[in-house]
Amino acid sequence: TDYAAWPGTSMAAPHVAGLVALMLQLNRDLGKPRMSAQKIRDVLRQGALAGAALPNARPLLPNRHLAADARQRQKQDDADVKPHLQGAGRLHAEESLKRV
């Protein structure tokens, strides 16, 4: 079987949605109160940050927008823009589920 890496929102969204579904199911199975949207976001972020510290975590791929638009570096250095360009890190299901 052949595999390919396809980065971007189109590939990330189904993975995040699947992890959120697992989190909600685990939360219900544990008999905990319903998770708020803020709690879900916090758990995903905390799991991503913890996963980044794991020894086998691969580094994030370079930003391909830089190659397409020479002004991207300037945009990314803009303090008003930068916080909206990158998330908390690579999604880490195991670490996120530990925090439910």
Secondary structure, 3 states (H helix, E strand, C coil): CCCCCCCCHHHHHHHHHHHHHHHHHHHHHCCCCCCCHHHHHHHHHHHHHHHHCCCCCCCCCCCCHHHHCCCHHHHHHCCCCHHHCCCCCCCCHHHHHHCC
